[in-house]
């Protein structure tokens, strides 16, 4: 006990709770005082004295009882553990069923995650992609404010076809047909670029929904 009234319990050189020290002291210490043999007031000591007094007639059944009781305690503890484990498994099963229900409501499709990643990357780089697509579209079909010094590809091919057709040469006319095919192909590409620009969206909310690791 220290000067401030606090006490510390030590056992074998190590600090222990007072309750542990009290339990061990019951079996090893006899307190003698004004009320002599206070140990006899403890129920456990009373039972031990009676068992010793009864002798061998009680010792055998007592040993068997202790063995059966120890086995019962082991089985009871195992039952509690199994019940707790069953409850944990039931909770995990409910959680998994809830997750499956949410997944079913989303109805994910094969390779959808890859498509969402690609879409997220496209939305994140929307400004750069718009600049590239707009420049390519202008090169094919012409800009909204065309530059006369920089004619579009369709206009150049159209002019080339006009010149070949005006030449009146069969060989050049054959080239004109091939240029017509190229003109149609470039026209399709120009239409696709227009649709691409219409779909391109730099909306931050849509980007957040499509980003990996976030719900869409």
Protein Blocks (a to p, Z undefined) as FASTA:
>chain_A
ZZkopacddeehiacdfklmmmmmmmmpccddfbghkllmpmklmmmmmmmmnmmmlmmm
mmmmmmmmmmmmmmmmmmmmmmmmmmmmmmmmmmmmmmmmmmmmnopaehklmmmmmmmm
mmmmmmmmmmmmmmmmmmmnopfbdcfklccfklmmmmmmmmmmmnopaklmmmmmmmmm
mmmmmmmmmmmmmmmmmmpccbfklmmmmpghiaZZ
